[in-house]
Amino acid sequence: MSIAFPFRKVWKETKAMEGFERKRTVVIVGGGIAGAQLAKSLEQIVDVILIDPKEYFEIPWANLRSRVEPAFAERSVINHKDYLKKGKVIVSNAVDVTEQGVVTAEGRRVPCDYLVIATGHPYTTIRSRRDRLEKFQEDNQKIICSSSIMIVGGGATGVELAGEIAVDFPDKKLTLVHRGQRLLPFIGQRASAKALEWLKSKNVKVLLEQSIDVESISESDREFKTSAGEIVRADSYFLCVGKPIGSAWLRNSILKEYLDRHGRLMVDENFRVGGLSNIFAVGDITDIPELKQGLTAQRHAVIVAKNLKMLVKGVDGCKLVRYKPAHPQAWISLGRRDALVQYSFITVSGFVPGMFRSRDLFIGRMRKALGLE
């Protein structure tokens, strides 16, 4: 079964009558890790149209380092047009999927032969690269001008931000507030304990099983009351709480029946949404039972690129590459030198994993995947 996307079908039939052969068109919605890498992988063999509300691709795990070292963002925030040499970029929000294609916020309908949804977890609404770089400068000044800082959220983002600030600004008084019983709840208890131990060694105060009412606080506040009644005094704060899945725009679309109760798209082992032959999903928006990380999003992009290349060559759909969920693996940076890695049941922390992760944050590897130095 497939969605016909009749605009492309009519175009195809017209050109066939004239004796022309055209490239297939692949529309990718979402310019994050999976979407950007997939667009780059396909642009030589199909007409790629990337729809993204930002003019740029951002390596998400690098933005915490960019807050303490704004110059770091020069390599991790990349305009889409700098790595997409042939693909077309539409800077807009997608608001619907119909049988005529993808609909943008401006009402533009974008037809295609194949659609890939990669809207994951939206993490910024800043449109231009220049403004994004300026925001890192602002965050850096906020850190510099604060003698005490509160971080709300003890997931990967909160722990890594605390680590970056603690290492680069050891004189700052840091407090991390987390509602859970332990940090990094998505990985094993041993790894969580190692992260807690490391933060405490850097004089970070960690408040577990407590929360902050983020809806009631403002940038001008200097005192914050936790759910347990404890008062946290801080000159500034950063919110590092979870972002919703970027699937709200699909709730009234022709794909609404393929959303699970968490808002994720149900895909098969070939990443096809609901088994539809020409609609795929990759990255965090999929319902695949595995850790939602950049590494797995990259693996998704590799598989879907292979499958789309086969489909446009006329290979039967039953021969597509099948994906197997990755073994549980997590990398957590702890400042510039240390890191924490959990692979299956093995946990290693300290300088050795930091040599692989924390110095460059895999920026060079990601840029290479996009054809950049």
Secondary structure, DSSP 8 states (H G I E B T S, - for coil): -----HHHHHHHHHHHHHT-----EEEEE--SHHHHHHHHHHTTTSEEEEEESSSEEE-GGGHHHHHH-GGGHHHHEEEHHHH-SS-EEEES-EEEEETTEEEETTS-EE--SEEEE----------SHHHHHHHHHHHHHHHHT-SEEEEE--SHHHHHHHHHHHHH-TTSEEEEEESSSSSSTTS-HHHHHHHHHHHHHTTEEEEES----GGG--TT--EEE-TTS-EEE-SEEEE------TTGGGTTSTTGGGB-TTS-B-B-TT-BBTT-TTEEE-GGGB--SS---HHHHHHHHHHHHHHHHHHHTT--GGGS--------EEEEEETTTEEEEEETTEEEEEHHHHHHHTTTTTHHHHHHHTT--
